[in-house]
Amino acid sequence: MQPASNRQSYLDWLRIFSIIAVFFLHSGMAFVEEWEWHLKNNETSNLLMEINFWLGRFRMPLLFFISGTVTYFMLQRRSSGSFIGLRFRRLFIPLVFGILVIVPPQVYMERLTQGFKGNFADFYGTVFSTGAYPAGNFSWHHLWFIVYLFLYDILFAPLFKWMMSEKGRERLAFFNKLANRKWIYLLPVPGVIAYTAMSRPFPETHDLIHDWGRHVYWLFFLITGFTCINFPKLMESLERNRRTSFLFAFASILLINYLRWNNLEPDEVLPNWQSDYRTYLFIALFPLTAWSWIFTFIGYGRRYLNKKHSVLNYVNEAVYPFYILHQTIIVIVVFYVIRTNEPVLNKFLFTFITSFALVMCIYHLFIRPYAITRFLFGMKPKKKAVKQMKETKEAAQEKSSEIAQAAIQIS
């Protein structure tokens, strides 16, 4: 059994995967009809919408689950107070910087399409004088995730620290029993029930104050991620049951899409769908498929991706600034792309490739090398990052040497 005290590479790979999923989805949002977004192309793609629909089932739940495991590793050698200070530096500082610098260009581009006349300097003052978005121009847009994660970590730090203590592990030893057979699938039940009960009276808003349904939803993923890494037998169970998880994931998304594609959703076929129990059965499919896909990725990731690679440190460092920057760059690119007469697929591919290249160039040239930008984007100080990279490289070389020696002995 791999000790949970060591950072596990598969979690880093899955974190990278979840950010790429977010990037893909946002790159396509201008070219799909079903969801509102800041800018929209005249022509849309139903096939791209279906890919985005699938990604939308698990991308943020997976990110919260992985964030729960990150919280565990951060708390290992820190007190609750020290952890809160670290989260302030890594989350709150980038959030304030993002709200003041990164997000306003997104709102500006949107207002230009709505008739605003003037340059960005003319617009910037309205960020502070017009109130909250969408009526006004002050917003955190895609940075809502950072807001929520920061508050969750601050509020639950004492609980997490207690769960990691010897007394906490003794009191919560029943979690180890869930690792037996298929009992692991009881873990999502409270989250599924909560989502099913709260999603209609509390629709998603990302405004923090009125988003009670989603607060409960995201918290279950965060706490479950923390619990699974705190009790390693649960992670072992997810790996062992990965095929069952994949079966549930595939069957649930297939059922959802069958109902969607054949216009059999409750509001389409049930006269009193608001109070019909079948409506809630349909709603329950959405958290069920989210949990199933997460358990699938964790299980297969732990089995096949738990390997260090020389590129992992660079990408893992880049992924947080990448997330902070990505939507602003996408919106700027889309603003000009939707004015062209190219087919929708060409527009999407250009947006995806160009935005990715621009974000990575900005990161590599302007963020990664300098202490001040590293600080503003929530990165580790450069000396610590270099030290960690060397340690990872040495560990990878040592592992390769062990494998080579074992191969020689076998031969």
Secondary structure, DSSP 8 states (H G I E B T S, - for coil): ---TTS--HHHHHHHHHHHHHHHHHHHHGGG-SSS--SS--SS--HHHHHHHHHHHHHHHHHHHHHHHHHHHHHHTTS-HHHHHHHHIIIIIHHHHHIIIIISHHHHHHHHHHTT--S-HHHHHGGGTTS-BTTTSSB--GGGHHHHHHHHHHHHHHHHHHHHHSHHHHHHTTHHHHTTSTTGGGGTTHHHHHHHHHHTTTS----SSSS-HHHHHHHHHHHHHHHHHHHSHHHHHHHHHTHHHHHHHHHHHHHHHHHHHHTT-SHHHH-TTTTT-HHHHHHHHHHHHHHHHHHHHHHHHHHHH-----TTHHHHHHHHHHHHHHHHHHHHHHHHHHTTS-S-HHHHHHHHHHHHHHHHHHHIIIIITT-HHHHHHTT---HHHHHHHHHHHHHHHHHHHHHHHHHHHHH-
